[in-house]
Amino acid sequence: MLELRHVDSFYGSIQALRDVSMRVEQGEIISLIGANGAGKTTTLMSICGVVPPRSGEILFEGKPIQELSTDQIVALGISQVPEGRLIFPGLTVTENLDMGAFLRRDRAGIKRDQEYIYELFPILSSRRRQFGGTLSGGEQQMLAISRALMARPRLLLLDEPSLGLAPLIIRQIFEIIEKINKESNTTIFLVEQNANQALKVAHRGYVMENGRITMSDVAAHLLENEDVKKAYLGL
């Protein structure tokens, strides 16, 4: 579904990604793990067109997208939940969901998807008229994921969904990620510093260090890898 081929990305003169190649198959959950500053978020930003690669290719369903605008990439079926959630604090929960469906015109489908969101996250149903900025951190993360789902993506990019959340909420978020993948066959590309949780829900994983992919394997194998245990799992 998604393939990066020898991607180099820069912030000005500073190179953030170096010869990055990876692939994401239809229906998978892929986890990209690494230390803070390794280049994980830049990888997602490059896929979304926010930080276009200076060289290399990004293919979505076999077609290059690295020169498309962000809105064109979203229209193809790729949505991102950014690090730090970045919901619209002055809009209600329902209005935030409406913003996620901005490019859609199928009103009946939008209504059905909103009801699915409220089944997926019952707490949001009870908060639907509440301003996003008054929600707890966990509720805002649920809203950020829900807003992305309202675009009806085929590929969902998640950037640090566990950041700043309590352990109980983190478990709930990852359970929902698995549920979204299984129920709607949505392909998920997950960027996480919480390597243990990320690899437990993933089918395959990649390890990034200093802007390079240094390791890739089935997620279960990475969980048992001694180098991964020492560097990212605290074991």
QUIDAWO-V61710 format. One line per field, one symbol per residue. ss: DSSP state (H for helix, E for strand, L for the rest). Layout:
ss: ???
This chain:
ss: LEEEEEEEEEELLEEEEEEEEEEELLLLEEEEELLLLLLHHHHHHHHHLLLLLLEEEEEELLEELLLLLHHHHHHHLEEEELLLLLLLLLLEHHHHHHHHLLLLLLHHHHHHHHHHHHHHLHHHHHLLLLEHHHLLHHHHHHHHHHHHHLLLLLEEEEELLLLLLLHHHHHHHHHHHHHHHHHHLLEEEEEELLHHHHHHHLLEEEEEELLEEEEEEEHHHHHHLHHHHHHHHLL
